[in-house]
Amino acid sequence: MQQRVPRRSFLRVGGAAVATLALPFSLIFSRKAPTRAAGRFGPLAPDPAGILDLPAGFTYRILERAGADMDDGYRVPGRPDGMGCFPGPDGTVILLRNHENGPADTSIGPYKPGQRAPAEAYDPAGMGGVTRLVLDATTFERRSSNLVLAGTHRNCAGGPSPWGWLTCEENVDARHGYVFVCPATASRVAPPQRLTGYGRFFHEAAVVEPATNIAYLTEDRADGCFYRFKPADPAAPFQGKLQALCVVGARGVDTSDWSLGDRREIAWVDVDDPDPRDDTVRKQARARGAAVFRRGEGICLAQGAVYFCATTGGPAGAGQVFQVVPRGDGGTLEVLAHATDRDALDMPDNITVAPWGELFLVEDGPLGNLVRVLTVDGQVFDFAHNARSLGELAG
């Protein structure tokens, strides 16, 4: 866990390196409130262009801008959110990007003035969706980009899966509120592949455990729940049960006031109607004793443990980081970190794990947003700062 990665190669460490993690975080993370530290990479240097502040030795490259033309004739939509990286053919990598546009966001949607939605659009009025950006794997030069999923609403964090990119709708308008799977190979708009079994609710993020094909799902509601979709047979990954997490011996507990390091045994309760007409999934779950999380956000998986953020939980209402260690139909839930000082951590949203075992957290707060790193000893340091605007960083 003390492995040092050269600064200039830091952003190029491949995803396969995640397998080098030695121990689950539950065995190595310090149980104390995050404190702000200088960090291994040093302080952030102001960007002369006023876009992205980074530590000395790091650089960034703008790959595309919202409103630019894509290769299929559509334009790059605004409000990018979650993003996944996939290996591509012929020395390429493929980025699939969510766009958190609502139906009123026509000025930053994928269509130019006078351009109609494609026949494959899930809903012609939807301005959200997923775009695909193909890069040279060595030089990171842009090769092409195109629209993959059209006609959805407010595509948020999402997550990777064995079948492609999972994109999540944070919207429950009629016929919306679903997870869709998008193939990384789609070089044009693809027919929508809706995963109805994953539930209809205010989705935020998803991650799939590849050995079992169990999907874990967050809900961006102040009274939301944490879910899993458990296939009856891993070979038929979209046929099964939607379930919600409950804490053994604490029916309907609100986790927002838990103390740092609190660890409880968990179980799972079925959601009888995962595709209701009204927004009732969390109400069904809570009626069966499911735990409440304050705005579930990003999620990631490492060494068999699941990590996710509750962006308004904790003593300051500025965020918690939870760890779930599944064991069959049980397991444990623990508060890994929470914000007591907004200068150290403020409303974490997207989350991922570095190859050497530290958690990277992206903020979505009101005061200016950073990419923060949570170290194994409970310290937080800054890795990047959005110098351009108060908007969230995502990816």
Helices and strands as residue ranges (DSSP letters): G 7-12, G 15-20, G 25-27, E 35-36, E 44-45, E 52-55, E 80-88, E 92-99, G 106-108, E 129-136, E 142-150, E 159-161, E 164-168, E 179-182, E 194-195, G 196-198, E 203-209, E 214-219, E 226-231, E 240-247, G 255-257, E 263-270, H 281-287, E 296-302, E 305-310, E 320-327, E 330-338, E 348-353, E 359-363, E 370-374, E 379-386
